[in-house]
Amino acid sequence: MKKGYKKPNLESKYYHELFESLPPLVGKTIVITGTTSGTGYTAAEACGKLGAKVVLLNRPSERATNSFEKLKETTSNGSFHSIDCDLQSFAAVRECIPKINELCSEGIDVLCNNAGVMALEDMPTGDGYDIQMQTNHLSHFLLTKLLWPLLEKAANEKGEARVVNHSSGARHSVKKLEPQFLEQKGGSLGGNGKSMFFGGGRWIRYGQTKLANAAYTAAMHEKLQNTGSKIKAIVAHPGLAETDLQHTTVKEGGLGRWFTAQFMKFGQSQEDGTMGILRGIADPSIESGTFIGPKGMKGLATTFKLEAKYDNPETREMIWKKSCEAVGEDFTIT
């Protein structure tokens, strides 16, 4: 196992001004995956400071416990609740649903599908899918489907609810979303090449997952528009944000330590990287079908339209069909 790298500790330039501009979230229930560190932790902290009830979904670990305790100690405006949810297992996702239903009987205002892994080895989950695709997209698809009644309840009673998905610039590293990456072919999807710029298998699979996050949003948005739903489908990206993802990827052999340290000097802070999903969660001006993030690797989280490479009939239909097949359930929006 390789040693990690030392973070450059980049300064936040825009986050605090954005946070001060957001309205209170008192009376709202926000569910966020992947909050042990990184953008998920910062988003959860912000929602708590704005007065929300925040439900943290993480794989059971000491990190999950420690971050939960820290949020409770340092953020008193809202309330925090922790529920175990291992996104590498469809069964584990299903097992957490009764607990969420009981805790959030009032409905869910926002489901933020934030959790993600990056550049892992070519390995299958216990369900047989690529570990990156199941963690980053397929389990989030299942989670959203199973929590849909609670999203609908909030939307009907309060006028809207939101699903916020988290993509990245890596969506541009692959030409199109390919069906095989959504199939039970984990462990045979390109090997363990680690070159970010020359087609390394680890990075191709990661790029496919981030393209899937955006395509899923496009497909959901189309269905919501066709049914006149009050639920919004939103997607964001963090730019090149300084989080624990880089440290983990170095340890797992997906990035070199020296290269990562140099590359991240061109990035932005964890807080600034959180602005996209935080606007998706809390900015009242955001409409369904919006992509939020910096224009490049860093900067203000601006809004732009969904892109044609995934927002097209073929890709929208394919990702919905393949995702339903993977989770073994139809997800019908009426």
Secondary structure, 3 states (H helix, E strand, C coil): CCCCCCCCCCCCCCHHHHHHHCCCCCCCEEEEECCCCHHHHHHHHHHHHCCCEEEEEECCCHHHHHHHHHHHHHCCCCEEEEEECCCCCHHHHHHHHHHHHHHCCCCCCEEEECCCCCCCCCCECCCCCEHHHHHHHHHHHHHHHHHHHHHHHHHHHHCCEEEEEECCHHHHHCCCCCHHHHCCCCCCCCCCCCCCCCCCHHHHHHHHHHHHHHHHHHHHHHHHHHHCCCEEEEEECCCCECCHHHHHHHHCCCCCHHHHHHHHHHCECHHHHHHHHHHHHHCCCCCCCEEEECCCCCCCCEEEECCCCCCCHHHHHHHHHHHHHHHCCCCCCC
